[in-house]
Amino acid sequence: MPLSRYDHDRLREIEARLTAEEPALAERLARIGTDPWEPETEPVSRWPLVLVCTAIALASVLLVLATSLGARPADHARTAGAEEVS
């Protein structure tokens, strides 16, 4: 169903007002559909993801080290005591 002349004129008026008030938004809206390979959203920074993954990896390594180092003195004391008893 084609637009009436009145609706067409109203849309042109809205477009002109948008271009005058928000030129950046009007430019982004005009680019939609022109290049199918161009992303429609702004690229997302990967730094937050890298920092979170690094923090999780570091925490895991520290947890393993703390667990393994924390268990050694108790194991060593038990084996040393068992040798003295024998």
Residue pairs with C-beta under 8 A, 6 or more apart in sequence:
3 11
15 26
18 25
18 26
18 29
19 26
31 38
32 40
